[in-house]
Amino acid sequence: QVQLVESGGGLVKPGGALRLSCAASGFTFGDYYMSWIRQAPGKGLEWISSTNTGGFNKYYAVSVKGRFTISRDNARNSLFLQMNSLRVEDTGIYYCARLFEDEVEGLRVDQIDFWGQGTLVTVSS
Amino acid sequence: QTVVTQEPSLTVSPGGTVTVTCASSTGAVTSGYFPNWIQHKPGQAPRSLIYSTTKNRSWTPARFSGSLLGGKAALTVSGVQPEDEADYYCLLYYGAGRWVFGGGTTLTVL
């Protein structure tokens, strides 16, 4: 069965850096787009980044662009999120998700099907 | 800045029917936004219920359905069960790999 397991969360000071990992199993990792989504305490879900199957195309929300970098290692079935210049408002649970392609009226878009359990990132002095 | 709006909270009786809607600040929501609906219970991983407006995931109970309603995306739950109490999020696609979540709707079954 599909499993996504995030790791690498923890406590970091503002301005610091952290690298999150997502270990995938139960499917052919290199065949799927992947994403990172987060949830700040008491707030809703926020899409922050996605990457295509080869890792060459990367997409970011405005809130993290220029500070966060998504990457993947298909040989190791792993997705990563390098987070630099962290801010207090980056605090939250970070989820990794798999995307599955669907076509509607000639348009093909990759959409989330499976989610990991999340890893907690706390940015505080 | 794109804003996706949902009802903050809804209450429904067991066995009843409830509809959650999802509006975009850019205008009417169409199938081209590929509306998704996600269920999230406290302490659990989120779970995707519906994609491409109307398509249920294989694990989604048949009482959940998606549609377009009056320029919005909609999630309808018919015959609500106590275990349906959760937060529900819509997710819309704005092109170039960019997605935006709605603010979420807390569904209370009372």
Contacts between the chains, C-beta under 8 A, distances in Angstrom:
chain1	res1	chain2	res2	distance
A	35	B	99	7.8
A	37	B	46	7.8
A	37	B	101	7.9
A	44	B	87	7.7
A	44	B	89	6.4
A	44	B	101	6.0
A	44	B	102	7.4
A	44	B	103	5.1
A	44	B	104	4.1
A	45	B	38	7.0
A	45	B	40	7.1
A	45	B	46	6.7
A	45	B	89	5.3
A	45	B	91	7.9
A	45	B	101	4.6
A	45	B	104	7.1
A	46	B	101	6.1
A	47	B	91	7.2
A	47	B	98	7.8
A	47	B	99	4.2
A	47	B	100	6.7
A	47	B	101	6.0
A	50	B	97	5.3
A	50	B	99	7.5
A	57	B	97	7.0
A	59	B	96	6.8
A	59	B	97	3.1
A	59	B	98	6.1
A	61	B	98	7.5
A	62	B	1	7.8
A	95	B	45	7.0
A	95	B	46	6.7
A	100	B	51	7.8
A	102	B	34	7.5
A	102	B	51	6.1
A	102	B	52	4.9
A	102	B	55	7.1
A	104	B	31	5.6
A	104	B	32	7.7
A	104	B	34	6.7
A	104	B	52	5.1
A	104	B	53	7.5
A	105	B	31	6.5
A	105	B	32	7.6
A	107	B	32	6.5
A	107	B	34	7.9
A	109	B	34	4.9
A	109	B	52	7.8
A	109	B	93	5.6
A	111	B	34	6.1
A	111	B	36	5.7
A	111	B	48	7.8
A	111	B	51	4.5
A	111	B	52	6.9
A	111	B	93	7.7
A	112	B	36	6.6
A	112	B	38	7.4
A	112	B	48	5.3
A	112	B	51	7.8
A	112	B	91	7.3
A	113	B	48	5.4
A	113	B	51	7.4
A	113	B	57	6.5
A	114	B	48	7.5
A	115	B	45	4.6
A	115	B	46	4.9
A	115	B	47	6.9
A	115	B	48	7.1
A	116	B	45	6.3
A	117	B	45	4.9
A	118	B	45	6.6
